[in-house]
Amino acid sequence: MELLAEQDWKKIAAALSAGRCILVLGPDIAIDPDNPSGGTLSGQLSASIAAGINAMPESMDKTELHFIAQRYLDHGGQRWKLEEQAAGFYQGLNGKTTELHRVLAALPFRFYLSVTHDPYLHNALVQEPQRQPTYHYYDFKRSIDADLREPDASCPLVYQLYGSVENPQSMVLSENDLLEFLENIVTSTPPLPPLIESLLKNEQSTFLFLGFGFSQWYVRLLLHTLLGSERVLHRTNLRPSLVFEGGEFYNHPDSRSTTAYFENQQAFLFREYHSGQFAQQLAEKCEQMRKSQVKHQAALPDDSPLVFLSYRSTDRDSVEQVRDRLEREQIRTWQDRQNLRGGDRWEQAIRKVIGEQADYFVVMQTPSLVEAEESVVFDEIREAQKRDKRRNLDDHSSFIIPVILKPCPGLQTLKADINMVDLTEEQGLARLINDIKADWRERRDGRSS
């Protein structure tokens, strides 16, 4: 059974390959692999809490965690005991994961947003030695210092929105917790880390929601706050995001109004979720796209120049256009998302390519790069400058080529004795191509003489 049209699969794979697809993991896909018919983990936790409540009506739904946790507290239960029970339940799953989470951990997502407390994704990422994730969480009760580095495919970021079992007081468990959490998210007290906000509100980002729980009453408010009002204003320019919900969502009486709202306001496309099929087909489509990219690169002449593209991830879409034009002009490009293989170590691979393999190092400068306090681009520039210092003093050919991708003053460190190529000008990209080709001809002529 094909879950999506071929074009939809291509959109997901392309967004994932370009590093602009954010995976949002919800509680409805977290099933105990040893007891797949036992319902969701949050439902199991809820039922175990309900068992400790006196005079619990038999007819009451015992699988809705926020409601049951609130009832427990309202009937004299102590908050610290609730935290202890919830943390102990999820910690008891350490070492466990599912096939779906293994597939998701192997794919090059750079940002995972989790609204569940299960450890399945963490346990799956541990099994991927080529990936070095960082973890952080939101505490709706207090502000946490977050020194977060911009994530990439080899060093992804996992952000737990509903708190962490490592700090049980931060966990959103009861209905009162949920209300306080929503109020604090809306009022930014405490605020989300700036990096998390920028990733979520970037209009170039697309989202893949898995079992998020769109039938919940508060989802519209939460997503409107997290994704920002600007996204709604520019919704006609948004790339479609995909929402996978289980069959029970589509049987909910409000499902039609929910899907209509998000399709119109956020360009979300709703599809029914089938666990094993989705994971398998997504992995297959991404592998097909990777092989196609490798084949395209291999088709370029071996003696064509290799250009390393250095850029900030927020500018990826604009860089993709430059890359496509360069390759149409028979100029090979090296771009981390396209060229890093699964087992590559990022720092080692980058250092080798810049220091030994690339013929040109092109820095894509934009306001986001110039204004950044930290960026992996700065590390790449330092590597390129080291190579420049090793070159023969009589070699006056270009290696570092700074370009202006979007209007900005440019980085000060690249201004001395280096001519900037302004791609915002009408013939800017043609000039860059001509400069590389002319310099490459001189190099080859010099080697052949």
Secondary structure by P-SEA (a helix, b strand, c coil): cccccaaaaaaaaaaaaaccbbbbbcccccccccccccccaaaaaaaaaaaaccccccccccccaaaaaaaaaaacccaaaaaaaaaaaaaaacccccaaaaaaaaccccbbbbccccaaaaaaaaacccbbbbbbbbccccccccccccccccbbbbbbccccccccccccccaaaaaaaaaaaaaccccccaaaaaaaacccbbbbbccccccccaaaaaaaaaacaaaaaacccccbbbbbbccccccccaaaaaaaaaaaccbbbbbbbbaaaaaaaaaaaaaaaaaaaaaaaaacccccbbbbbbbcccaaaaaaaaaaaaaaacbbbbbccccccccccaaaaaaaaaaccccbbbbbcccccccccccaaaaaaaaaaaaaaacccccccccbbbbbcccccccccccccbbbbcccccaaaaaaaaaaaaaaaaaaaaaac
